[in-house]
Amino acid sequence: MRVTTPITDLDVTIASLRVKDGALVMENAATDAMKTCAVLEPSDVRLVLRAVLRPSVIWFAFTSAFRPAGPTPRATQKPIEDHPTANPW
């Protein structure tokens, strides 16, 4: 998974997904560049589930089983406009 913000652009590997204190918690792999933890509240999970049920997302999930493994080429990703630094890392 790729996470892009005005401050950074990094790859995140989902290592664990668990429920803790009434929220869904995703933590990344120790081999990633930066330790990351994403906390999804129940309202966030509802939004994700609504999005997952769209036909385009269902089709993407189905066809992903037949695509080659590996990251999406950076050339196809839209760059962040007006990045505060030329190369943050």
Sequence and secondary structure as in RCSB ss.txt:
>XXXX:A:sequence
MRVTTPITDLDVTIASLRVKDGALVMENAATDAMKTCAVLEPSDVRLVLRAVLRPSVIWFAFTSAFRPAGPTPRA
TQKPIEDHPTANPW
>XXXX:A:secstr
 EEE SS EEE  EEEEEEETTEEEEEE TTSSS  EEEE HHHHHHHHHHHTSHHHHHHHHHHTTS SS   GG
GS   TT SSS   
